Amino acid sequence: MGSFSIWHWLIVLLIVVMVFGTKKLKNIGSDLGGAVKGFKDGMKEGEQGGAEQPAKVTQDAARSTKETIDVEARQKS
């Protein structure tokens, strides 16, 4: 990668902009930024609420067993 000059990268960037267009690249950038922000927020919540998480999981598990529907799967012949 170090053997490419700045001109090579500018040509590659120009081709990418021509293929995808600036609007699609802007949308991809904002989606990627939102995903990174959501990941960071999730990591902060995980560090802060570590003790509360197992209790919530057990409550959710108890609730799901009450609402479970027994279904038999059948294959088409």
PyMOL commands that set and color helices and strands:
alter all, ss='L'
color gray80, all
select helices_A, chain A and resi 6-20+22-48+53-66
alter helices_A, ss='H'
color red, helices_A
deselect
rebuild
show_as cartoon
